[in-house]
Amino acid sequence: MQVKSLATIGLMVATWGCAEPVAAAAAPLRSGFYEGFVLAVSPSGRVVGHFNMEQGDGVTKRCIFDFVGRASGNQAVIRTVGSPNLSGRITASAADEVMFSMARVRSLPGCGLVLPPEAEAGSGAELDQIRVGSWTDLAKVRTARVGFRAAPGGPVGRAYLVKGDVVGIVSRQGNQVRVVYPSERDVWSQGWVSAADLAPLAP
């Protein structure tokens, strides 16, 4: 029988006790208000987004389009809604940022003046997450003016939405929908509106 020295045994124990470093898990793709766009990720993985980025003082350059897709883990494969049909992806590279890439996205009206060339590259353009959202879908206001209600069927408050505003859908109760209007303000407007005042952002 081979007898091992105490030094050898100590080295073996120390080696067994040293675990291999484990790579940090990638952050999941989440609903939220990002630099240039609003994103909704449903529990089933359906993704809906509204891109609206602008630049300039006086003469404003603006890039606007909607997209849909499917998320898996920290990444979503997406495509634009309507024509032209462009494909791309969004990858959560950290807890507070994503990489956005889409072939020929700078060919969309105004986007070549706003988005950097990296947005069309394989690695994508880095965009910050400004704030996490609790919504699971997005909708667009279809009527001229819609007031928020504090409760379903309650009185209309002072805050309101206008036609074309994009809101995040948090919950539903009958024909009433609880929505959030994400913006760069510290406090987001939110409340209940009628489902008849909203149109799906994407089919």
PyMOL CGO cylinders between C-alpha atoms (Angstrom):
from pymol import cmd
from pymol.cgo import CYLINDER

trace = [
    CYLINDER, 0.00, 0.00, 0.00, 1.31, 3.47, -0.95, 0.3, 1, 1, 1, 1, 1, 1,
    CYLINDER, 1.31, 3.47, -0.95, 1.43, 5.90, 1.95, 0.3, 1, 1, 1, 1, 1, 1,
    CYLINDER, 1.43, 5.90, 1.95, 0.95, 9.56, 1.08, 0.3, 1, 1, 1, 1, 1, 1,
    CYLINDER, 0.95, 9.56, 1.08, 2.68, 12.24, 3.11, 0.3, 1, 1, 1, 1, 1, 1,
    CYLINDER, 2.68, 12.24, 3.11, 0.68, 14.76, 5.12, 0.3, 1, 1, 1, 1, 1, 1,
    CYLINDER, 0.68, 14.76, 5.12, 1.86, 17.49, 2.74, 0.3, 1, 1, 1, 1, 1, 1,
    CYLINDER, 1.86, 17.49, 2.74, 0.53, 15.58, -0.26, 0.3, 1, 1, 1, 1, 1, 1,
    CYLINDER, 0.53, 15.58, -0.26, -2.80, 14.93, 1.45, 0.3, 1, 1, 1, 1, 1, 1,
    CYLINDER, -2.80, 14.93, 1.45, -3.08, 18.61, 2.39, 0.3, 1, 1, 1, 1, 1, 1,
    CYLINDER, -3.08, 18.61, 2.39, -2.44, 19.63, -1.21, 0.3, 1, 1, 1, 1, 1, 1,
    CYLINDER, -2.44, 19.63, -1.21, -5.11, 17.21, -2.44, 0.3, 1, 1, 1, 1, 1, 1,
    CYLINDER, -5.11, 17.21, -2.44, -7.69, 18.57, 0.02, 0.3, 1, 1, 1, 1, 1, 1,
    CYLINDER, -7.69, 18.57, 0.02, -6.86, 22.14, -0.93, 0.3, 1, 1, 1, 1, 1, 1,
    CYLINDER, -6.86, 22.14, -0.93, -7.20, 21.27, -4.63, 0.3, 1, 1, 1, 1, 1, 1,
    CYLINDER, -7.20, 21.27, -4.63, -10.57, 19.57, -4.12, 0.3, 1, 1, 1, 1, 1, 1,
    CYLINDER, -10.57, 19.57, -4.12, -11.81, 22.59, -2.20, 0.3, 1, 1, 1, 1, 1, 1,
    CYLINDER, -11.81, 22.59, -2.20, -11.01, 25.04, -4.99, 0.3, 1, 1, 1, 1, 1, 1,
    CYLINDER, -11.01, 25.04, -4.99, -14.04, 25.27, -7.26, 0.3, 1, 1, 1, 1, 1, 1,
    CYLINDER, -14.04, 25.27, -7.26, -13.72, 26.41, -10.85, 0.3, 1, 1, 1, 1, 1, 1,
    CYLINDER, -13.72, 26.41, -10.85, -14.90, 30.00, -11.32, 0.3, 1, 1, 1, 1, 1, 1,
    CYLINDER, -14.90, 30.00, -11.32, -18.50, 30.10, -12.52, 0.3, 1, 1, 1, 1, 1, 1,
    CYLINDER, -18.50, 30.10, -12.52, -19.43, 32.60, -15.22, 0.3, 1, 1, 1, 1, 1, 1,
    CYLINDER, -19.43, 32.60, -15.22, -22.18, 35.03, -14.24, 0.3, 1, 1, 1, 1, 1, 1,
    CYLINDER, -22.18, 35.03, -14.24, -25.54, 34.23, -15.78, 0.3, 1, 1, 1, 1, 1, 1,
    CYLINDER, -25.54, 34.23, -15.78, -26.66, 36.62, -18.52, 0.3, 1, 1, 1, 1, 1, 1,
    CYLINDER, -26.66, 36.62, -18.52, -29.33, 39.09, -17.45, 0.3, 1, 1, 1, 1, 1, 1,
    CYLINDER, -29.33, 39.09, -17.45, -32.79, 38.21, -18.85, 0.3, 1, 1, 1, 1, 1, 1,
    CYLINDER, -32.79, 38.21, -18.85, -34.42, 40.54, -21.36, 0.3, 1, 1, 1, 1, 1, 1,
    CYLINDER, -34.42, 40.54, -21.36, -37.02, 42.58, -19.47, 0.3, 1, 1, 1, 1, 1, 1,
    CYLINDER, -37.02, 42.58, -19.47, -39.85, 44.99, -20.14, 0.3, 1, 1, 1, 1, 1, 1,
    CYLINDER, -39.85, 44.99, -20.14, -38.77, 48.56, -19.70, 0.3, 1, 1, 1, 1, 1, 1,
    CYLINDER, -38.77, 48.56, -19.70, -37.99, 52.02, -20.96, 0.3, 1, 1, 1, 1, 1, 1,
    CYLINDER, -37.99, 52.02, -20.96, -34.71, 51.96, -22.85, 0.3, 1, 1, 1, 1, 1, 1,
    CYLINDER, -34.71, 51.96, -22.85, -32.58, 54.53, -24.61, 0.3, 1, 1, 1, 1, 1, 1,
    CYLINDER, -32.58, 54.53, -24.61, -34.66, 55.18, -27.72, 0.3, 1, 1, 1, 1, 1, 1,
    CYLINDER, -34.66, 55.18, -27.72, -37.39, 52.56, -27.30, 0.3, 1, 1, 1, 1, 1, 1,
    CYLINDER, -37.39, 52.56, -27.30, -40.03, 50.94, -25.09, 0.3, 1, 1, 1, 1, 1, 1,
    CYLINDER, -40.03, 50.94, -25.09, -40.02, 47.16, -24.78, 0.3, 1, 1, 1, 1, 1, 1,
    CYLINDER, -40.02, 47.16, -24.78, -42.64, 44.67, -23.54, 0.3, 1, 1, 1, 1, 1, 1,
    CYLINDER, -42.64, 44.67, -23.54, -41.78, 41.04, -22.80, 0.3, 1, 1, 1, 1, 1, 1,
    CYLINDER, -41.78, 41.04, -22.80, -44.72, 38.76, -21.92, 0.3, 1, 1, 1, 1, 1, 1,
    CYLINDER, -44.72, 38.76, -21.92, -44.44, 35.70, -19.63, 0.3, 1, 1, 1, 1, 1, 1,
    CYLINDER, -44.44, 35.70, -19.63, -44.69, 33.51, -22.76, 0.3, 1, 1, 1, 1, 1, 1,
    CYLINDER, -44.69, 33.51, -22.76, -41.71, 35.30, -24.34, 0.3, 1, 1, 1, 1, 1, 1,
    CYLINDER, -41.71, 35.30, -24.34, -43.57, 37.44, -26.89, 0.3, 1, 1, 1, 1, 1, 1,
    CYLINDER, -43.57, 37.44, -26.89, -41.77, 40.72, -27.51, 0.3, 1, 1, 1, 1, 1, 1,
    CYLINDER, -41.77, 40.72, -27.51, -43.33, 44.00, -28.68, 0.3, 1, 1, 1, 1, 1, 1,
    CYLINDER, -43.33, 44.00, -28.68, -41.36, 47.20, -29.05, 0.3, 1, 1, 1, 1, 1, 1,
    CYLINDER, -41.36, 47.20, -29.05, -41.76, 50.83, -30.10, 0.3, 1, 1, 1, 1, 1, 1,
    CYLINDER, -41.76, 50.83, -30.10, -38.60, 52.59, -31.27, 0.3, 1, 1, 1, 1, 1, 1,
    CYLINDER, -38.60, 52.59, -31.27, -38.68, 56.39, -31.11, 0.3, 1, 1, 1, 1, 1, 1,
    CYLINDER, -38.68, 56.39, -31.11, -35.27, 58.07, -31.05, 0.3, 1, 1, 1, 1, 1, 1,
    CYLINDER, -35.27, 58.07, -31.05, -34.64, 61.69, -31.91, 0.3, 1, 1, 1, 1, 1, 1,
    CYLINDER, -34.64, 61.69, -31.91, -31.72, 64.10, -32.07, 0.3, 1, 1, 1, 1, 1, 1,
    CYLINDER, -31.72, 64.10, -32.07, -31.11, 67.74, -32.77, 0.3, 1, 1, 1, 1, 1, 1,
    CYLINDER, -31.11, 67.74, -32.77, -32.09, 71.19, -31.57, 0.3, 1, 1, 1, 1, 1, 1,
    CYLINDER, -32.09, 71.19, -31.57, -34.46, 73.20, -33.72, 0.3, 1, 1, 1, 1, 1, 1,
    CYLINDER, -34.46, 73.20, -33.72, -34.56, 70.78, -36.63, 0.3, 1, 1, 1, 1, 1, 1,
    CYLINDER, -34.56, 70.78, -36.63, -35.31, 67.42, -35.01, 0.3, 1, 1, 1, 1, 1, 1,
    CYLINDER, -35.31, 67.42, -35.01, -34.25, 64.17, -36.63, 0.3, 1, 1, 1, 1, 1, 1,
    CYLINDER, -34.25, 64.17, -36.63, -36.47, 61.25, -35.64, 0.3, 1, 1, 1, 1, 1, 1,
    CYLINDER, -36.47, 61.25, -35.64, -36.41, 57.47, -36.15, 0.3, 1, 1, 1, 1, 1, 1,
    CYLINDER, -36.41, 57.47, -36.15, -39.72, 55.69, -35.44, 0.3, 1, 1, 1, 1, 1, 1,
    CYLINDER, -39.72, 55.69, -35.44, -40.78, 52.08, -36.02, 0.3, 1, 1, 1, 1, 1, 1,
    CYLINDER, -40.78, 52.08, -36.02, -42.50, 49.20, -34.23, 0.3, 1, 1, 1, 1, 1, 1,
    CYLINDER, -42.50, 49.20, -34.23, -41.23, 45.64, -33.93, 0.3, 1, 1, 1, 1, 1, 1,
    CYLINDER, -41.23, 45.64, -33.93, -42.30, 42.21, -32.68, 0.3, 1, 1, 1, 1, 1, 1,
    CYLINDER, -42.30, 42.21, -32.68, -40.43, 39.03, -31.87, 0.3, 1, 1, 1, 1, 1, 1,
    CYLINDER, -40.43, 39.03, -31.87, -39.79, 36.24, -29.42, 0.3, 1, 1, 1, 1, 1, 1,
    CYLINDER, -39.79, 36.24, -29.42, -37.44, 36.21, -26.47, 0.3, 1, 1, 1, 1, 1, 1,
    CYLINDER, -37.44, 36.21, -26.47, -35.40, 33.32, -25.12, 0.3, 1, 1, 1, 1, 1, 1,
    CYLINDER, -35.40, 33.32, -25.12, -33.24, 34.05, -22.09, 0.3, 1, 1, 1, 1, 1, 1,
    CYLINDER, -33.24, 34.05, -22.09, -31.28, 37.24, -22.64, 0.3, 1, 1, 1, 1, 1, 1,
    CYLINDER, -31.28, 37.24, -22.64, -31.98, 37.58, -26.37, 0.3, 1, 1, 1, 1, 1, 1,
    CYLINDER, -31.98, 37.58, -26.37, -34.92, 38.25, -28.69, 0.3, 1, 1, 1, 1, 1, 1,
    CYLINDER, -34.92, 38.25, -28.69, -35.15, 37.77, -32.45, 0.3, 1, 1, 1, 1, 1, 1,
    CYLINDER, -35.15, 37.77, -32.45, -37.26, 40.65, -33.81, 0.3, 1, 1, 1, 1, 1, 1,
    CYLINDER, -37.26, 40.65, -33.81, -38.73, 42.01, -37.04, 0.3, 1, 1, 1, 1, 1, 1,
    CYLINDER, -38.73, 42.01, -37.04, -40.30, 45.33, -37.96, 0.3, 1, 1, 1, 1, 1, 1,
    CYLINDER, -40.30, 45.33, -37.96, -44.08, 45.71, -38.18, 0.3, 1, 1, 1, 1, 1, 1,
    CYLINDER, -44.08, 45.71, -38.18, -45.18, 46.68, -41.69, 0.3, 1, 1, 1, 1, 1, 1,
    CYLINDER, -45.18, 46.68, -41.69, -43.00, 47.42, -44.68, 0.3, 1, 1, 1, 1, 1, 1,
    CYLINDER, -43.00, 47.42, -44.68, -40.11, 47.04, -45.13, 0.3, 1, 1, 1, 1, 1, 1,
    CYLINDER, -40.11, 47.04, -45.13, -39.83, 43.83, -43.14, 0.3, 1, 1, 1, 1, 1, 1,
    CYLINDER, -39.83, 43.83, -43.14, -36.41, 44.03, -41.46, 0.3, 1, 1, 1, 1, 1, 1,
    CYLINDER, -36.41, 44.03, -41.46, -34.98, 41.44, -39.06, 0.3, 1, 1, 1, 1, 1, 1,
    CYLINDER, -34.98, 41.44, -39.06, -32.70, 41.90, -36.08, 0.3, 1, 1, 1, 1, 1, 1,
    CYLINDER, -32.70, 41.90, -36.08, -32.10, 41.05, -32.46, 0.3, 1, 1, 1, 1, 1, 1,
    CYLINDER, -32.10, 41.05, -32.46, -31.88, 42.55, -28.98, 0.3, 1, 1, 1, 1, 1, 1,
    CYLINDER, -31.88, 42.55, -28.98, -29.46, 41.07, -26.46, 0.3, 1, 1, 1, 1, 1, 1,
    CYLINDER, -29.46, 41.07, -26.46, -29.31, 41.95, -22.76, 0.3, 1, 1, 1, 1, 1, 1,
    CYLINDER, -29.31, 41.95, -22.76, -25.56, 42.30, -22.26, 0.3, 1, 1, 1, 1, 1, 1,
    CYLINDER, -25.56, 42.30, -22.26, -25.83, 43.53, -18.65, 0.3, 1, 1, 1, 1, 1, 1,
    CYLINDER, -25.83, 43.53, -18.65, -28.48, 44.33, -16.06, 0.3, 1, 1, 1, 1, 1, 1,
    CYLINDER, -28.48, 44.33, -16.06, -28.89, 47.89, -17.35, 0.3, 1, 1, 1, 1, 1, 1,
    CYLINDER, -28.89, 47.89, -17.35, -28.06, 47.77, -21.06, 0.3, 1, 1, 1, 1, 1, 1,
    CYLINDER, -28.06, 47.77, -21.06, -28.84, 45.93, -24.29, 0.3, 1, 1, 1, 1, 1, 1,
    CYLINDER, -28.84, 45.93, -24.29, -27.23, 45.49, -27.69, 0.3, 1, 1, 1, 1, 1, 1,
    CYLINDER, -27.23, 45.49, -27.69, -29.57, 46.38, -30.56, 0.3, 1, 1, 1, 1, 1, 1,
    CYLINDER, -29.57, 46.38, -30.56, -28.83, 45.24, -34.12, 0.3, 1, 1, 1, 1, 1, 1,
    CYLINDER, -28.83, 45.24, -34.12, -30.97, 45.17, -37.26, 0.3, 1, 1, 1, 1, 1, 1,
    CYLINDER, -30.97, 45.17, -37.26, -29.85, 44.84, -40.87, 0.3, 1, 1, 1, 1, 1, 1,
    CYLINDER, -29.85, 44.84, -40.87, -30.56, 47.97, -42.95, 0.3, 1, 1, 1, 1, 1, 1,
    CYLINDER, -30.56, 47.97, -42.95, -32.32, 49.72, -40.05, 0.3, 1, 1, 1, 1, 1, 1,
    CYLINDER, -32.32, 49.72, -40.05, -30.60, 53.00, -41.00, 0.3, 1, 1, 1, 1, 1, 1,
    CYLINDER, -30.60, 53.00, -41.00, -32.49, 52.88, -44.31, 0.3, 1, 1, 1, 1, 1, 1,
    CYLINDER, -32.49, 52.88, -44.31, -35.77, 53.57, -42.49, 0.3, 1, 1, 1, 1, 1, 1,
    CYLINDER, -35.77, 53.57, -42.49, -36.96, 57.21, -42.64, 0.3, 1, 1, 1, 1, 1, 1,
    CYLINDER, -36.96, 57.21, -42.64, -34.82, 59.38, -40.34, 0.3, 1, 1, 1, 1, 1, 1,
    CYLINDER, -34.82, 59.38, -40.34, -32.93, 56.44, -38.82, 0.3, 1, 1, 1, 1, 1, 1,
    CYLINDER, -32.93, 56.44, -38.82, -29.74, 57.01, -40.80, 0.3, 1, 1, 1, 1, 1, 1,
    CYLINDER, -29.74, 57.01, -40.80, -29.41, 60.42, -39.12, 0.3, 1, 1, 1, 1, 1, 1,
    CYLINDER, -29.41, 60.42, -39.12, -30.04, 59.09, -35.62, 0.3, 1, 1, 1, 1, 1, 1,
    CYLINDER, -30.04, 59.09, -35.62, -28.72, 55.53, -35.29, 0.3, 1, 1, 1, 1, 1, 1,
    CYLINDER, -28.72, 55.53, -35.29, -24.97, 54.81, -35.42, 0.3, 1, 1, 1, 1, 1, 1,
    CYLINDER, -24.97, 54.81, -35.42, -23.54, 52.38, -38.01, 0.3, 1, 1, 1, 1, 1, 1,
    CYLINDER, -23.54, 52.38, -38.01, -23.01, 49.84, -35.21, 0.3, 1, 1, 1, 1, 1, 1,
    CYLINDER, -23.01, 49.84, -35.21, -26.82, 49.31, -35.14, 0.3, 1, 1, 1, 1, 1, 1,
    CYLINDER, -26.82, 49.31, -35.14, -26.48, 47.44, -38.45, 0.3, 1, 1, 1, 1, 1, 1,
    CYLINDER, -26.48, 47.44, -38.45, -23.38, 45.47, -37.41, 0.3, 1, 1, 1, 1, 1, 1,
    CYLINDER, -23.38, 45.47, -37.41, -23.34, 42.00, -35.89, 0.3, 1, 1, 1, 1, 1, 1,
    CYLINDER, -23.34, 42.00, -35.89, -22.41, 43.22, -32.41, 0.3, 1, 1, 1, 1, 1, 1,
    CYLINDER, -22.41, 43.22, -32.41, -25.03, 45.98, -32.45, 0.3, 1, 1, 1, 1, 1, 1,
    CYLINDER, -25.03, 45.98, -32.45, -25.36, 49.39, -30.81, 0.3, 1, 1, 1, 1, 1, 1,
    CYLINDER, -25.36, 49.39, -30.81, -25.27, 49.63, -27.01, 0.3, 1, 1, 1, 1, 1, 1,
    CYLINDER, -25.27, 49.63, -27.01, -28.43, 51.18, -25.55, 0.3, 1, 1, 1, 1, 1, 1,
    CYLINDER, -28.43, 51.18, -25.55, -29.03, 51.83, -21.85, 0.3, 1, 1, 1, 1, 1, 1,
    CYLINDER, -29.03, 51.83, -21.85, -32.00, 50.64, -19.85, 0.3, 1, 1, 1, 1, 1, 1,
    CYLINDER, -32.00, 50.64, -19.85, -33.43, 53.73, -18.20, 0.3, 1, 1, 1, 1, 1, 1,
    CYLINDER, -33.43, 53.73, -18.20, -36.06, 52.02, -16.06, 0.3, 1, 1, 1, 1, 1, 1,
    CYLINDER, -36.06, 52.02, -16.06, -37.66, 48.59, -15.67, 0.3, 1, 1, 1, 1, 1, 1,
    CYLINDER, -37.66, 48.59, -15.67, -41.35, 48.31, -16.53, 0.3, 1, 1, 1, 1, 1, 1,
    CYLINDER, -41.35, 48.31, -16.53, -44.12, 46.06, -15.17, 0.3, 1, 1, 1, 1, 1, 1,
    CYLINDER, -44.12, 46.06, -15.17, -46.09, 45.84, -18.44, 0.3, 1, 1, 1, 1, 1, 1,
    CYLINDER, -46.09, 45.84, -18.44, -46.40, 42.73, -20.63, 0.3, 1, 1, 1, 1, 1, 1,
    CYLINDER, -46.40, 42.73, -20.63, -47.70, 44.33, -23.85, 0.3, 1, 1, 1, 1, 1, 1,
    CYLINDER, -47.70, 44.33, -23.85, -47.86, 47.69, -25.63, 0.3, 1, 1, 1, 1, 1, 1,
    CYLINDER, -47.86, 47.69, -25.63, -50.76, 49.57, -27.20, 0.3, 1, 1, 1, 1, 1, 1,
    CYLINDER, -50.76, 49.57, -27.20, -51.30, 52.87, -28.99, 0.3, 1, 1, 1, 1, 1, 1,
    CYLINDER, -51.30, 52.87, -28.99, -53.98, 55.44, -28.07, 0.3, 1, 1, 1, 1, 1, 1,
    CYLINDER, -53.98, 55.44, -28.07, -56.54, 55.64, -30.89, 0.3, 1, 1, 1, 1, 1, 1,
    CYLINDER, -56.54, 55.64, -30.89, -58.78, 58.50, -29.69, 0.3, 1, 1, 1, 1, 1, 1,
    CYLINDER, -58.78, 58.50, -29.69, -58.04, 62.22, -29.50, 0.3, 1, 1, 1, 1, 1, 1,
    CYLINDER, -58.04, 62.22, -29.50, -57.80, 62.43, -25.70, 0.3, 1, 1, 1, 1, 1, 1,
    CYLINDER, -57.80, 62.43, -25.70, -58.11, 59.82, -22.94, 0.3, 1, 1, 1, 1, 1, 1,
    CYLINDER, -58.11, 59.82, -22.94, -58.16, 60.63, -19.24, 0.3, 1, 1, 1, 1, 1, 1,
    CYLINDER, -58.16, 60.63, -19.24, -56.72, 58.33, -16.58, 0.3, 1, 1, 1, 1, 1, 1,
    CYLINDER, -56.72, 58.33, -16.58, -58.97, 56.85, -13.91, 0.3, 1, 1, 1, 1, 1, 1,
    CYLINDER, -58.97, 56.85, -13.91, -57.65, 55.81, -10.50, 0.3, 1, 1, 1, 1, 1, 1,
    CYLINDER, -57.65, 55.81, -10.50, -59.93, 52.74, -10.53, 0.3, 1, 1, 1, 1, 1, 1,
    CYLINDER, -59.93, 52.74, -10.53, -61.94, 50.93, -13.22, 0.3, 1, 1, 1, 1, 1, 1,
    CYLINDER, -61.94, 50.93, -13.22, -65.09, 52.96, -13.95, 0.3, 1, 1, 1, 1, 1, 1,
    CYLINDER, -65.09, 52.96, -13.95, -64.03, 55.74, -11.56, 0.3, 1, 1, 1, 1, 1, 1,
    CYLINDER, -64.03, 55.74, -11.56, -63.95, 59.48, -12.25, 0.3, 1, 1, 1, 1, 1, 1,
    CYLINDER, -63.95, 59.48, -12.25, -61.48, 60.81, -14.81, 0.3, 1, 1, 1, 1, 1, 1,
    CYLINDER, -61.48, 60.81, -14.81, -58.46, 62.54, -13.29, 0.3, 1, 1, 1, 1, 1, 1,
    CYLINDER, -58.46, 62.54, -13.29, -56.37, 65.44, -14.58, 0.3, 1, 1, 1, 1, 1, 1,
    CYLINDER, -56.37, 65.44, -14.58, -53.68, 63.36, -16.32, 0.3, 1, 1, 1, 1, 1, 1,
    CYLINDER, -53.68, 63.36, -16.32, -54.50, 62.27, -19.86, 0.3, 1, 1, 1, 1, 1, 1,
    CYLINDER, -54.50, 62.27, -19.86, -53.15, 60.65, -23.02, 0.3, 1, 1, 1, 1, 1, 1,
    CYLINDER, -53.15, 60.65, -23.02, -53.47, 61.84, -26.62, 0.3, 1, 1, 1, 1, 1, 1,
    CYLINDER, -53.47, 61.84, -26.62, -53.81, 60.02, -29.90, 0.3, 1, 1, 1, 1, 1, 1,
    CYLINDER, -53.81, 60.02, -29.90, -50.61, 58.22, -30.90, 0.3, 1, 1, 1, 1, 1, 1,
    CYLINDER, -50.61, 58.22, -30.90, -49.19, 57.84, -27.37, 0.3, 1, 1, 1, 1, 1, 1,
    CYLINDER, -49.19, 57.84, -27.37, -47.72, 54.39, -26.70, 0.3, 1, 1, 1, 1, 1, 1,
    CYLINDER, -47.72, 54.39, -26.70, -48.53, 52.82, -23.33, 0.3, 1, 1, 1, 1, 1, 1,
    CYLINDER, -48.53, 52.82, -23.33, -47.56, 49.66, -21.48, 0.3, 1, 1, 1, 1, 1, 1,
    CYLINDER, -47.56, 49.66, -21.48, -50.40, 47.32, -20.53, 0.3, 1, 1, 1, 1, 1, 1,
    CYLINDER, -50.40, 47.32, -20.53, -50.12, 46.12, -16.93, 0.3, 1, 1, 1, 1, 1, 1,
    CYLINDER, -50.12, 46.12, -16.93, -53.47, 44.39, -16.32, 0.3, 1, 1, 1, 1, 1, 1,
    CYLINDER, -53.47, 44.39, -16.32, -57.07, 44.09, -17.52, 0.3, 1, 1, 1, 1, 1, 1,
    CYLINDER, -57.07, 44.09, -17.52, -60.42, 44.05, -15.77, 0.3, 1, 1, 1, 1, 1, 1,
    CYLINDER, -60.42, 44.05, -15.77, -63.39, 43.57, -18.07, 0.3, 1, 1, 1, 1, 1, 1,
    CYLINDER, -63.39, 43.57, -18.07, -63.25, 46.31, -20.70, 0.3, 1, 1, 1, 1, 1, 1,
    CYLINDER, -63.25, 46.31, -20.70, -60.88, 48.41, -18.57, 0.3, 1, 1, 1, 1, 1, 1,
    CYLINDER, -60.88, 48.41, -18.57, -57.10, 48.35, -18.95, 0.3, 1, 1, 1, 1, 1, 1,
    CYLINDER, -57.10, 48.35, -18.95, -54.47, 49.51, -16.47, 0.3, 1, 1, 1, 1, 1, 1,
    CYLINDER, -54.47, 49.51, -16.47, -51.70, 51.27, -18.40, 0.3, 1, 1, 1, 1, 1, 1,
    CYLINDER, -51.70, 51.27, -18.40, -48.44, 53.10, -17.82, 0.3, 1, 1, 1, 1, 1, 1,
    CYLINDER, -48.44, 53.10, -17.82, -47.16, 55.93, -20.00, 0.3, 1, 1, 1, 1, 1, 1,
    CYLINDER, -47.16, 55.93, -20.00, -43.36, 55.56, -19.92, 0.3, 1, 1, 1, 1, 1, 1,
    CYLINDER, -43.36, 55.56, -19.92, -41.34, 58.73, -20.45, 0.3, 1, 1, 1, 1, 1, 1,
    CYLINDER, -41.34, 58.73, -20.45, -38.16, 60.47, -19.32, 0.3, 1, 1, 1, 1, 1, 1,
    CYLINDER, -38.16, 60.47, -19.32, -40.01, 61.96, -16.34, 0.3, 1, 1, 1, 1, 1, 1,
    CYLINDER, -40.01, 61.96, -16.34, -39.20, 60.70, -12.85, 0.3, 1, 1, 1, 1, 1, 1,
    CYLINDER, -39.20, 60.70, -12.85, -42.86, 59.89, -12.19, 0.3, 1, 1, 1, 1, 1, 1,
    CYLINDER, -42.86, 59.89, -12.19, -44.76, 57.98, -14.89, 0.3, 1, 1, 1, 1, 1, 1,
    CYLINDER, -44.76, 57.98, -14.89, -48.45, 58.66, -15.50, 0.3, 1, 1, 1, 1, 1, 1,
    CYLINDER, -48.45, 58.66, -15.50, -50.57, 55.56, -14.99, 0.3, 1, 1, 1, 1, 1, 1,
    CYLINDER, -50.57, 55.56, -14.99, -54.14, 54.51, -14.39, 0.3, 1, 1, 1, 1, 1, 1,
    CYLINDER, -54.14, 54.51, -14.39, -57.18, 52.84, -15.96, 0.3, 1, 1, 1, 1, 1, 1,
    CYLINDER, -57.18, 52.84, -15.96, -58.57, 53.54, -19.44, 0.3, 1, 1, 1, 1, 1, 1,
    CYLINDER, -58.57, 53.54, -19.44, -61.15, 51.90, -21.67, 0.3, 1, 1, 1, 1, 1, 1,
    CYLINDER, -61.15, 51.90, -21.67, -59.92, 49.13, -23.97, 0.3, 1, 1, 1, 1, 1, 1,
    CYLINDER, -59.92, 49.13, -23.97, -61.91, 50.81, -26.78, 0.3, 1, 1, 1, 1, 1, 1,
    CYLINDER, -61.91, 50.81, -26.78, -59.49, 53.77, -26.62, 0.3, 1, 1, 1, 1, 1, 1,
    CYLINDER, -59.49, 53.77, -26.62, -56.47, 51.54, -27.40, 0.3, 1, 1, 1, 1, 1, 1,
    CYLINDER, -56.47, 51.54, -27.40, -55.22, 49.74, -30.49, 0.3, 1, 1, 1, 1, 1, 1,
    CYLINDER, -55.22, 49.74, -30.49, -52.68, 46.89, -30.42, 0.3, 1, 1, 1, 1, 1, 1,
    CYLINDER, -52.68, 46.89, -30.42, -49.21, 48.10, -31.33, 0.3, 1, 1, 1, 1, 1, 1,
    CYLINDER, -49.21, 48.10, -31.33, -48.55, 44.88, -33.22, 0.3, 1, 1, 1, 1, 1, 1,
    CYLINDER, -48.55, 44.88, -33.22, -50.80, 42.09, -34.52, 0.3, 1, 1, 1, 1, 1, 1,
]
cmd.load_cgo(trace, "trace")
